[in-house]
Amino acid sequence: QVQLVESGGGLVQAGDSLRLSCVASGPSFSNYGMGWFRQIPGKDREFVAAISGSGRRTSYSDSVKGRFTISRDNAKNTVFLQMYNLKPEDTAVYYCAADWDRYDSSPRKSLYDYDYWGQGTQVTVSS
């Protein structure tokens, strides 16, 4: 069982930066692929970024590629989402998710691949 707690959300202006953190409880954090998803009311939860257990592989949605960076610190059981040049359309609740993966596979983009979810953190970007 893994528990995930996100933090770092807030209200910022367009063009600003923000870093989200997600701390995982439980053992073997490096055996989990980690992902960030986001959701706005009335819309499906969408993929933002993912990283393999080792951190060697990453994947991004086209809408954030070049502006967001996902990373992890396995010694601290933490995954980060560094967001640069934020836009109003990035406004959403951001969720961290964990996918049990012993084989350090390619990062997963489907929310159905993830077993554990955090409670979410709100990011609001004003224009």
Disulfide bonds with the S-S distance in Angstrom:
Cys22-Cys96 2.09
